[in-house]
């Protein structure tokens, strides 16, 4: 067990936890090393389970003092890259996204698409989402600014024979191989490419329009037609650049989305009012880092090129912090403002970035769900971690939902081969348990399900399964085991409990929880199953509570029984719509007696009638 070291400095810096083999298992930064490290050495029950696991493994800690917190942030990033600690955030960046590169180390640079590492002396623009659309854009741009696209071998060959290739004849190359353009003129074309991919299309359009007007005035109609075609090509090439600000502002928008152990950070690059590029970083959260901490962890990876850092950055997290502003200002070499935009057009850009982050998280979820190899690996990992005889093909998960002990319901969701089987979901009205008793409710619901253990035919939803997941801790797990024992099948049922938030698995007979590896397919699948059970229980609870509220609101209306209440709600849609109806509209229901309609109308408008609560907190 690691003991608290003495003489920890109050300065800012980085700290490194090592295990008994001397391996770095966690790297952190702090404004005050004394305060930050001191938080790890409090009472064990005051630490989160994941921090407890870290402290159980750590045997030593060391620190590095830095001049400022910004320096600590930079150093932390380098230390994480170097050591790849197990407990740190795992960053999956966007190296697979294409960039446009122009190699400035040659006299006549060639533009090309790359997904590789950035090299010194090469200008990069992007990243872009669709490589096919990017290549089409480059092809259009060659009609306006014809850079060479041939290989070095092809270039040398054409220069040796003194004759240009076909691309020069069709106007898609300026012919540097035969001296048709000098280095200065070619550099101007390169700069025009750069301006286009930086989003500044206006000067390029004005230049082409002026040249076209001049050619037309001089009756050079063929040249004017080529320039007209160039303008059309420029318009087509710029179609993919979404205009979001009409004041030609340069800024970056950063949106963070967190879901369970995963997070996504999206960066929109807005140049001259246009979105010209997007970056996406996936992050595996090792210690349930907050959105602020997630954003800080990817700053150094998001902003590599000092020339690509704008004066303004907007974000959707509260850490529009001094630290972030100082870091970007230092890297850029000039002042950078960081703020959380609340309204106006900048808020609209953030909304777009947030929606994009949600979309990439959902796409990643679908990819995992429908990839057979991923599902197979997840089930194998679950089986190994829980010590099962074989990977669990059929998994059932149970959850409870109520509001202060009222309208208690339970849910059972079914996953087979890692895919939800919604036709076999089941809902349970909790009838025997009184008051706020999650343990008793879990016992009742699991006992009722296990009473059908092994059924087939019409009761196929209750056939035997390989694993039952209980949403809760050890008390709920013990209740489920007791239900199996009461029915005499405790030896044939495999149970595990998934603790809320901590995402620790408990097995019967084991007091030490099982921690699935962060970012693993097993953890992702278990969380998805738990979240689906929670969603299903919440939906059922809201429906039941809504019906109870309606019944309560309509009590005392003579002649209005359950069947007529249900029909009223089915035709009106909601209790609010029913309240808004006039007496004539109520009398218009042929199946509702006139005297009942009048009593209902008077009842709904009585001053003593209270509207149902808007409370939506359902999780039990």
DRENMARSE-661541 format. One record per residue (C-alpha): residue in three letters; z, y, x. Coordinates in steps of 0.5 Angstrom, whole numbers, plus 2048, in hexadecimal, padded with zeros to 3 digits. Layout:
rest | up | north | east
ala | Z | Y | X
...
***
This chain:
rest | up | north | east
unk | 800 | 800 | 800
unk | 7FE | 807 | 803
unk | 804 | 80C | 804
unk | 803 | 813 | 803
unk | 802 | 816 | 80A
unk | 805 | 81C | 80D
unk | 803 | 823 | 80F
unk | 7FD | 823 | 80A
unk | 7FA | 82A | 80B
unk | 7F9 | 82F | 806
unk | 7F2 | 831 | 808
unk | 7EC | 82F | 805
unk | 7E8 | 828 | 807
unk | 7E6 | 821 | 806
unk | 7EA | 81B | 806
unk | 7E8 | 814 | 807
unk | 7EC | 80E | 804
unk | 7EB | 807 | 808
unk | 7ED | 800 | 807
unk | 7F0 | 7FB | 80B
unk | 7E9 | 7F9 | 80F
unk | 7E9 | 801 | 810
unk | 7E3 | 802 | 80C
unk | 7E2 | 808 | 808
unk | 7E3 | 807 | 801
unk | 7E4 | 80E | 7FE
unk | 7E2 | 815 | 800
unk | 7E4 | 81B | 7FD
unk | 7E5 | 823 | 7FE
unk | 7EA | 828 | 7FC
unk | 7EC | 82F | 7FC
unk | 7F3 | 82D | 7FE
unk | 7F4 | 827 | 802
unk | 7FB | 827 | 800
unk | 7FA | 827 | 7F9
unk | 7F5 | 823 | 7F8
unk | 7F7 | 81D | 7FC
unk | 7FE | 81E | 7F9
unk | 7FB | 81C | 7F3
unk | 7FA | 815 | 7F5
unk | 801 | 814 | 7F7
unk | 804 | 815 | 7F0
unk | 807 | 80F | 7EC
unk | 803 | 80A | 7EB
unk | 803 | 80A | 7E4
unk | 801 | 811 | 7E4
unk | 7FA | 80F | 7E7
unk | 7F4 | 80D | 7E4
unk | 7F3 | 805 | 7E4
unk | 7ED | 807 | 7E9
unk | 7F1 | 80B | 7ED
unk | 7F6 | 806 | 7ED
unk | 7F1 | 801 | 7F0
unk | 7EE | 806 | 7F5
unk | 7F6 | 807 | 7F8
unk | 7F7 | 7FF | 7F8
unk | 7F1 | 7FE | 7FC
unk | 7F2 | 804 | 801
unk | 7F6 | 803 | 807
unk | 7F5 | 80A | 80B
unk | 7F3 | 811 | 809
unk | 7F0 | 816 | 80E
unk | 7ED | 81D | 80D
unk | 7E9 | 822 | 810
unk | 7EA | 829 | 80F
unk | 7E4 | 82E | 80E
unk | 7E4 | 836 | 80E
unk | 7E3 | 836 | 806
unk | 7E2 | 832 | 800
unk | 7DA | 833 | 801
unk | 7DA | 830 | 807
unk | 7DF | 82A | 804
unk | 7D9 | 829 | 7FF
unk | 7D4 | 828 | 804
unk | 7D8 | 824 | 809
unk | 7DA | 81F | 803
unk | 7D3 | 81E | 801
unk | 7D1 | 81C | 808
unk | 7D7 | 818 | 809
unk | 7D5 | 814 | 802
unk | 7CE | 813 | 805
unk | 7D0 | 810 | 80B
unk | 7D6 | 80C | 809
unk | 7D4 | 80A | 802
unk | 7DB | 809 | 7FF
unk | 7DC | 804 | 7FA
unk | 7E0 | 809 | 7F5
unk | 7DC | 80F | 7F6
unk | 7D6 | 811 | 7F1
unk | 7D0 | 80D | 7F2
unk | 7CA | 812 | 7F2
unk | 7C3 | 80F | 7F0
unk | 7BE | 815 | 7F1
unk | 7B7 | 816 | 7EF
unk | 7B3 | 814 | 7F5
unk | 7AF | 810 | 7F1
unk | 7AC | 817 | 7EE
unk | 7A6 | 819 | 7F1
unk | 7A5 | 820 | 7F5
unk | 79F | 824 | 7F7
unk | 79F | 825 | 7FE
unk | 79B | 829 | 803
unk | 79B | 828 | 80A
unk | 79C | 82E | 80E
unk | 79C | 82B | 815
unk | 794 | 82B | 815
unk | 78F | 830 | 815
unk | 78C | 82E | 80E
unk | 792 | 82B | 80A
unk | 790 | 826 | 805
unk | 794 | 825 | 7FE
unk | 796 | 81E | 7FC
unk | 79B | 81B | 7F8
unk | 7A1 | 818 | 7FB
unk | 7A8 | 814 | 7F9
unk | 7AA | 813 | 800
unk | 7B0 | 817 | 804
unk | 7AE | 81E | 805
unk | 7AC | 820 | 80C
unk | 7AD | 826 | 810
unk | 7A7 | 82B | 810
unk | 7A4 | 828 | 809
unk | 7A5 | 82D | 803
unk | 7A7 | 829 | 7FD
unk | 7A6 | 82B | 7F6
unk | 7A9 | 827 | 7F0
unk | 7AC | 822 | 7EE
unk | 7A7 | 821 | 7E8
unk | 7A8 | 81C | 7E3
unk | 7A1 | 819 | 7E2
unk | 79D | 817 | 7E8
unk | 797 | 816 | 7E3
unk | 798 | 81D | 7E0
unk | 799 | 820 | 7E7
unk | 793 | 81D | 7EA
unk | 78F | 820 | 7E5
unk | 792 | 827 | 7E6
unk | 790 | 826 | 7ED
unk | 789 | 824 | 7EB
unk | 788 | 82A | 7E7
unk | 78B | 82F | 7EC
unk | 786 | 82C | 7F2
unk | 781 | 830 | 7ED
unk | 784 | 836 | 7EE
unk | 787 | 836 | 7F5
unk | 783 | 830 | 7F9
unk | 788 | 82E | 7FE
unk | 785 | 828 | 802
unk | 788 | 821 | 800
unk | 784 | 81C | 805
unk | 788 | 818 | 80A
unk | 788 | 81A | 811
unk | 783 | 815 | 813
unk | 77E | 817 | 80E
unk | 77F | 81F | 810
unk | 77E | 81D | 817
unk | 777 | 819 | 815
unk | 775 | 81F | 811
unk | 776 | 824 | 816
unk | 773 | 81F | 81B
unk | 76C | 81F | 817
unk | 76C | 826 | 815
unk | 76B | 824 | 80E
unk | 770 | 825 | 808
unk | 772 | 820 | 803
unk | 770 | 81F | 7FC
unk | 777 | 823 | 7FA
unk | 774 | 829 | 7FD
unk | 76E | 829 | 7F9
unk | 771 | 829 | 7F3
unk | 776 | 82E | 7F4
unk | 77D | 82A | 7F5
unk | 77D | 82B | 7FD
unk | 77C | 832 | 801
unk | 779 | 82E | 807
unk | 77E | 830 | 80D
unk | 77A | 82A | 810
unk | 774 | 82E | 811
unk | 777 | 835 | 812
unk | 775 | 837 | 80B
unk | 77C | 83A | 80B
unk | 781 | 83D | 810
unk | 788 | 83B | 811
unk | 78A | 842 | 80E
unk | 786 | 841 | 808
unk | 789 | 83A | 807
unk | 790 | 83C | 808
unk | 78F | 840 | 802
unk | 78C | 83A | 7FE
unk | 793 | 837 | 800
unk | 797 | 83D | 7FE
unk | 794 | 83D | 7F7
unk | 795 | 835 | 7F6
unk | 79D | 837 | 7F8
unk | 79D | 83D | 7F3
unk | 79A | 838 | 7EE
unk | 79F | 833 | 7EF
unk | 7A5 | 838 | 7EF
unk | 7A3 | 83A | 7E8
unk | 7A0 | 841 | 7EA
unk | 799 | 840 | 7E6
unk | 798 | 848 | 7E5
unk | 795 | 84A | 7EB
unk | 790 | 844 | 7EC
unk | 78E | 845 | 7E5
unk | 78D | 84D | 7E6
unk | 789 | 84B | 7ED
unk | 784 | 847 | 7E9
unk | 783 | 84B | 7E3
unk | 781 | 851 | 7E8
unk | 77D | 84D | 7EC
unk | 779 | 84B | 7E6
unk | 778 | 852 | 7E3
unk | 776 | 854 | 7EA
unk | 771 | 84E | 7EA
unk | 76E | 850 | 7E3
unk | 76E | 857 | 7E5
unk | 769 | 855 | 7EB
unk | 765 | 850 | 7E6
unk | 767 | 84A | 7EA
unk | 768 | 846 | 7E4
unk | 768 | 83F | 7E7
unk | 76E | 842 | 7EC
unk | 772 | 845 | 7E5
unk | 771 | 83E | 7E2
unk | 774 | 83B | 7E7
unk | 77A | 840 | 7E7
unk | 77A | 83F | 7DF
unk | 77B | 837 | 7E0
unk | 780 | 839 | 7E6
unk | 784 | 83D | 7E1
unk | 784 | 837 | 7DC
unk | 786 | 832 | 7E1
unk | 78C | 837 | 7E3
unk | 78E | 837 | 7DB
unk | 78D | 82F | 7DB
unk | 791 | 82E | 7E1
unk | 797 | 833 | 7DF
unk | 798 | 830 | 7D8
unk | 79D | 82B | 7DA
unk | 7A1 | 831 | 7DC
unk | 7A6 | 833 | 7D6
unk | 7A7 | 83A | 7D5
unk | 7AE | 83B | 7D4
unk | 7AF | 843 | 7D6
unk | 7AA | 848 | 7D5
unk | 7AE | 84D | 7DA
unk | 7AB | 848 | 7E0
unk | 7B2 | 847 | 7E2
unk | 7B4 | 842 | 7E8
unk | 7BA | 83D | 7E7
unk | 7BC | 836 | 7E6
unk | 7C0 | 833 | 7E0
unk | 7C5 | 82D | 7E2
unk | 7C7 | 828 | 7DC
unk | 7CC | 823 | 7DD
unk | 7CD | 81D | 7D8
unk | 7D2 | 818 | 7D9
unk | 7D2 | 811 | 7D5
unk | 7D7 | 80C | 7D7
unk | 7D7 | 80A | 7DE
unk | 7D0 | 80E | 7DF
unk | 7CE | 815 | 7DF
unk | 7C7 | 819 | 7E0
unk | 7C6 | 81F | 7E3
unk | 7BF | 823 | 7E1
unk | 7BD | 829 | 7E5
unk | 7B7 | 82D | 7E2
unk | 7B4 | 832 | 7E7
unk | 7B1 | 838 | 7E3
unk | 7AD | 83C | 7E7
unk | 7AA | 843 | 7E4
unk | 7AC | 841 | 7DE
unk | 7A9 | 83A | 7DE
unk | 7AC | 833 | 7DF
unk | 7A8 | 830 | 7E5
unk | 7AC | 82A | 7E7
unk | 7B2 | 826 | 7E5
unk | 7B7 | 822 | 7E9
unk | 7BB | 81C | 7E6
unk | 7C1 | 819 | 7EA
unk | 7C5 | 813 | 7E7
unk | 7CC | 812 | 7E9
unk | 7D1 | 80C | 7E8
unk | 7D8 | 80F | 7E7
unk | 7DD | 80B | 7EB
unk | 7E3 | 80F | 7E9
unk | 7E1 | 812 | 7E3
unk | 7DF | 818 | 7E6
unk | 7DF | 81E | 7E1
unk | 7D8 | 822 | 7E0
unk | 7DA | 827 | 7E5
unk | 7DC | 822 | 7EA
unk | 7D5 | 81F | 7E9
unk | 7D1 | 825 | 7EA
unk | 7D5 | 827 | 7F0
unk | 7D3 | 820 | 7F3
unk | 7CC | 821 | 7F2
unk | 7CB | 828 | 7F4
unk | 7C9 | 826 | 7FC
unk | 7C4 | 821 | 7F9
unk | 7C1 | 826 | 7F4
unk | 7C0 | 82C | 7F8
unk | 7BD | 82A | 7FF
unk | 7B8 | 82F | 800
unk | 7BB | 836 | 801
unk | 7B5 | 839 | 7FF
unk | 7B5 | 836 | 7F8
unk | 7BC | 838 | 7F6
unk | 7BB | 83E | 7F1
unk | 7BF | 844 | 7F0
unk | 7C2 | 842 | 7EA
unk | 7C5 | 83B | 7E8
unk | 7C7 | 839 | 7E0
unk | 7CB | 833 | 7DF
unk | 7CE | 830 | 7D9
unk | 7D5 | 82E | 7DC
unk | 7DB | 832 | 7DD
unk | 7DA | 832 | 7E4
unk | 7D6 | 838 | 7E5
unk | 7DB | 838 | 7EB
unk | 7DC | 83D | 7F1
unk | 7DB | 837 | 7F5
unk | 7D4 | 835 | 7F2
unk | 7D2 | 83C | 7F3
unk | 7D4 | 83D | 7FA
unk | 7D1 | 836 | 7FC
unk | 7CA | 838 | 7F9
unk | 7CB | 83F | 7FC
unk | 7CC | 83C | 803
unk | 7C7 | 837 | 803
unk | 7C2 | 83D | 800
unk | 7C4 | 842 | 805
unk | 7C4 | 847 | 7FF
unk | 7C9 | 848 | 7F9
unk | 7C8 | 843 | 7F3
unk | 7CB | 844 | 7EC
unk | 7CE | 83E | 7E9
unk | 7D0 | 83F | 7E1
unk | 7D0 | 83B | 7DB
unk | 7CB | 83D | 7D6
unk | 7CE | 83E | 7CF
unk | 7C8 | 841 | 7CB
unk | 7C1 | 844 | 7CB
unk | 7BB | 841 | 7CF
unk | 7BF | 83F | 7D4
unk | 7C3 | 83A | 7D0
unk | 7BD | 838 | 7CD
unk | 7BB | 835 | 7D4
unk | 7C1 | 832 | 7D5
unk | 7C0 | 82F | 7CE
unk | 7BA | 82C | 7D0
unk | 7BD | 829 | 7D7
unk | 7C3 | 826 | 7D3
unk | 7BE | 823 | 7CE
unk | 7BA | 820 | 7D4
unk | 7C0 | 81D | 7D7
unk | 7C2 | 81A | 7D0
unk | 7BB | 817 | 7D0
unk | 7BB | 814 | 7D7
unk | 7C2 | 811 | 7D6
unk | 7BF | 80E | 7D0
unk | 7B9 | 80B | 7D3
unk | 7BD | 808 | 7D9
unk | 7C2 | 805 | 7D4
unk | 7BB | 802 | 7D0
unk | 7B9 | 800 | 7D7
unk | 7BF | 7FC | 7D8
unk | 7BF | 7F9 | 7D1
unk | 7B8 | 7F6 | 7D1
unk | 7B8 | 7F4 | 7D8
unk | 7B9 | 7EC | 7D8
unk | 7BB | 7EC | 7DF
unk | 7C0 | 7F2 | 7DF
unk | 7C3 | 7EE | 7D9
unk | 7C3 | 7E8 | 7DC
unk | 7C6 | 7EB | 7E2
unk | 7CC | 7EE | 7DE
unk | 7CE | 7E8 | 7DA
unk | 7CE | 7E4 | 7E1
unk | 7D3 | 7EA | 7E4
unk | 7D7 | 7EA | 7DD
unk | 7D8 | 7E2 | 7DE
unk | 7D9 | 7E2 | 7E5
unk | 7DE | 7E8 | 7E4
unk | 7E2 | 7E5 | 7DF
unk | 7E2 | 7DE | 7E1
unk | 7DE | 7DB | 7DC
unk | 7DB | 7D4 | 7DC
unk | 7D4 | 7D7 | 7DB
unk | 7D1 | 7DE | 7DA
unk | 7D3 | 7E0 | 7D2
unk | 7CC | 7DF | 7CE
unk | 7D0 | 7E2 | 7C8
unk | 7D5 | 7E7 | 7C8
unk | 7D9 | 7EA | 7C2
unk | 7DD | 7F0 | 7C2
unk | 7E3 | 7F3 | 7BE
unk | 7E5 | 7FA | 7BC
unk | 7EA | 7FD | 7B7
unk | 7E9 | 804 | 7B4
unk | 7EE | 808 | 7AF
unk | 7F1 | 80F | 7AE
unk | 7F8 | 80F | 7AF
unk | 7F9 | 808 | 7AC
unk | 7F4 | 809 | 7A6
unk | 7EE | 806 | 7A4
unk | 7EF | 801 | 7AA
unk | 7E8 | 7FD | 7AC
unk | 7E6 | 7F8 | 7B1
unk | 7DF | 7F7 | 7B4
unk | 7DC | 7F1 | 7B8
unk | 7D5 | 7F2 | 7BB
unk | 7D1 | 7EC | 7BE
unk | 7CD | 7EC | 7C5
unk | 7C8 | 7E7 | 7C6
unk | 7C5 | 7E6 | 7CD
unk | 7C7 | 7ED | 7CE
unk | 7C4 | 7F0 | 7C8
unk | 7C7 | 7F3 | 7C2
unk | 7C6 | 7EE | 7BC
unk | 7C8 | 7F3 | 7B6
unk | 7C6 | 7EE | 7B1
unk | 7CD | 7EA | 7B3
unk | 7D1 | 7F0 | 7B3
unk | 7D7 | 7F0 | 7AE
unk | 7DC | 7F5 | 7AB
unk | 7E3 | 7F3 | 7A9
unk | 7E8 | 7F7 | 7A4
unk | 7EF | 7F6 | 7A7
unk | 7F3 | 7F4 | 7A1
unk | 7FA | 7F1 | 7A4
unk | 7FC | 7F6 | 7AA
unk | 800 | 7FC | 7A7
unk | 800 | 802 | 7AB
unk | 7FE | 804 | 7B2
unk | 7FE | 7FD | 7B5
unk | 7F8 | 7FC | 7B9
unk | 7FB | 7F5 | 7BC
unk | 7FC | 7F3 | 7B5
unk | 7F5 | 7F5 | 7B3
unk | 7F2 | 7F2 | 7B9
unk | 7F5 | 7EB | 7B7
unk | 7F3 | 7EB | 7B0
unk | 7EC | 7ED | 7B1
unk | 7EB | 7E8 | 7B7
unk | 7EF | 7E2 | 7B3
unk | 7EA | 7E3 | 7AD
unk | 7E4 | 7E3 | 7B2
unk | 7E7 | 7DD | 7B5
unk | 7E8 | 7D9 | 7AF
unk | 7E1 | 7D8 | 7AE
unk | 7E0 | 7D6 | 7B6
unk | 7DA | 7D1 | 7B7
unk | 7D7 | 7D2 | 7B0
unk | 7CF | 7D2 | 7AF
unk | 7CA | 7D3 | 7AA
unk | 7CC | 7D9 | 7A5
unk | 7D2 | 7DA | 7AA
unk | 7CE | 7DA | 7B0
unk | 7D1 | 7E1 | 7B2
unk | 7D7 | 7DE | 7B3
unk | 7D5 | 7D8 | 7B7
unk | 7D8 | 7D7 | 7BE
unk | 7D7 | 7DC | 7C3
unk | 7D8 | 7DC | 7CB
unk | 7DD | 7E2 | 7CC
unk | 7E1 | 7E7 | 7C7
unk | 7E2 | 7EE | 7C9
unk | 7E8 | 7F1 | 7C7
unk | 7E8 | 7F9 | 7C7
unk | 7EF | 7FB | 7C9
unk | 7F4 | 7F9 | 7CE
unk | 7F9 | 7F3 | 7CF
unk | 7FC | 7F3 | 7C8
unk | 7F6 | 7F3 | 7C5
unk | 7F3 | 7ED | 7C9
unk | 7FA | 7E9 | 7C8
unk | 7F9 | 7EA | 7C0
unk | 7F2 | 7E7 | 7C1
unk | 7F5 | 7E1 | 7C5
unk | 7FA | 7E0 | 7C0
unk | 7F5 | 7E0 | 7BA
unk | 7F1 | 7DB | 7BE
unk | 7F8 | 7D7 | 7BF
unk | 7FA | 7D7 | 7B7
unk | 7F3 | 7D4 | 7B6
unk | 7F4 | 7CF | 7BB
unk | 7EE | 7D1 | 7BF
unk | 7F1 | 7D5 | 7C5
unk | 7EE | 7D0 | 7CA
unk | 7E7 | 7D1 | 7C8
unk | 7E6 | 7D8 | 7C7
unk | 7E5 | 7DD | 7CD
unk | 7E8 | 7E4 | 7CD
unk | 7E8 | 7EA | 7D1
unk | 7EB | 7F1 | 7CF
unk | 7E7 | 7F8 | 7D1
unk | 7EC | 7FD | 7D2
unk | 7EA | 804 | 7CF
unk | 7E8 | 809 | 7D4
unk | 7EA | 806 | 7DA
unk | 7E5 | 800 | 7D9
unk | 7E9 | 7FB | 7DC
unk | 7E9 | 7F3 | 7DA
unk | 7EF | 7EF | 7D8
unk | 7EF | 7E8 | 7D8
unk | 7F4 | 7E3 | 7D5
unk | 7F9 | 7E1 | 7D9
unk | 7F8 | 7E7 | 7DE
unk | 7FB | 7ED | 7DF
unk | 7F7 | 7F0 | 7E4
unk | 7F1 | 7F3 | 7E1
unk | 7EA | 7F1 | 7E3
unk | 7E6 | 7F7 | 7E6
unk | 7DE | 7F7 | 7E5
unk | 7DA | 7FA | 7EA
unk | 7D8 | 801 | 7E9
unk | 7D1 | 802 | 7E7
unk | 7D0 | 7FA | 7E6
unk | 7CC | 7F7 | 7E0
unk | 7D2 | 7F3 | 7DE
unk | 7D6 | 7FA | 7DD
unk | 7D1 | 7FD | 7DA
unk | 7D0 | 7F7 | 7D5
unk | 7D7 | 7F7 | 7D3
unk | 7D7 | 7FE | 7D2
unk | 7D1 | 7FE | 7CD
unk | 7D4 | 7F8 | 7C9
unk | 7DB | 7FC | 7C9
unk | 7D7 | 803 | 7C7
unk | 7D3 | 7FF | 7C1
unk | 7DA | 7FC | 7BE
unk | 7DD | 803 | 7BE
unk | 7D7 | 806 | 7BB
unk | 7D7 | 800 | 7B6
unk | 7DE | 801 | 7B4
unk | 7DE | 808 | 7B4
unk | 7D8 | 808 | 7AF
unk | 7DB | 803 | 7AA
unk | 7E2 | 807 | 7AA
unk | 7DE | 80E | 7A9
unk | 7DB | 80A | 7A3
unk | 7E1 | 807 | 7A0
unk | 7E5 | 80E | 7A1
unk | 7E0 | 812 | 79E
unk | 7E0 | 80D | 798
unk | 7E7 | 80D | 797
unk | 7E7 | 815 | 797
unk | 7E2 | 815 | 792
unk | 7E6 | 810 | 78E
unk | 7EC | 815 | 78F
unk | 7E8 | 81B | 78D
unk | 7E6 | 818 | 786
unk | 7EC | 815 | 784
unk | 7EF | 817 | 77D
unk | 7E8 | 818 | 77A
unk | 7E8 | 814 | 774
unk | 7E2 | 80F | 773
unk | 7E0 | 80F | 77A
unk | 7E1 | 808 | 77D
unk | 7DF | 806 | 784
unk | 7D8 | 804 | 782
unk | 7D6 | 80B | 77F
unk | 7DA | 80E | 785
unk | 7D5 | 80A | 78A
unk | 7CF | 80C | 786
unk | 7D1 | 813 | 786
unk | 7D1 | 813 | 78D
unk | 7CB | 80F | 78E
unk | 7C7 | 814 | 78A
unk | 7CA | 81A | 78C
unk | 7CB | 818 | 794
unk | 7D2 | 81B | 795
unk | 7D8 | 81E | 792
unk | 7D6 | 825 | 794
unk | 7CF | 824 | 790
unk | 7D3 | 822 | 78A
unk | 7D7 | 828 | 78A
unk | 7D1 | 82D | 78A
unk | 7CE | 82A | 784
unk | 7CE | 82D | 77D
unk | 7D1 | 82B | 777
unk | 7CA | 82A | 774
unk | 7C8 | 826 | 77A
unk | 7CE | 821 | 779
unk | 7CC | 821 | 772
unk | 7C5 | 81F | 774
unk | 7C7 | 818 | 776
unk | 7C5 | 813 | 771
unk | 7CA | 80E | 773
unk | 7D0 | 813 | 773
unk | 7D4 | 814 | 76D
unk | 7D4 | 81C | 76B
unk | 7DB | 81C | 76A
unk | 7DC | 818 | 771
unk | 7D7 | 81E | 774
unk | 7DB | 823 | 771
unk | 7E2 | 820 | 774
unk | 7DF | 81F | 77B
unk | 7DC | 827 | 77B
unk | 7E3 | 829 | 779
unk | 7E6 | 825 | 77E
unk | 7E2 | 827 | 784
unk | 7E3 | 82E | 782
unk | 7EB | 82E | 781
unk | 7EE | 832 | 786
unk | 7F3 | 82D | 788
unk | 7ED | 828 | 78B
unk | 7ED | 828 | 792
unk | 7E7 | 827 | 797
unk | 7E7 | 821 | 79B
unk | 7E9 | 822 | 7A2
unk | 7E4 | 823 | 7A7
unk | 7E8 | 820 | 7AD
unk | 7E3 | 81B | 7B1
unk | 7E8 | 818 | 7B6
unk | 7E7 | 810 | 7B4
unk | 7E9 | 80D | 7BA
unk | 7EF | 808 | 7B9
***
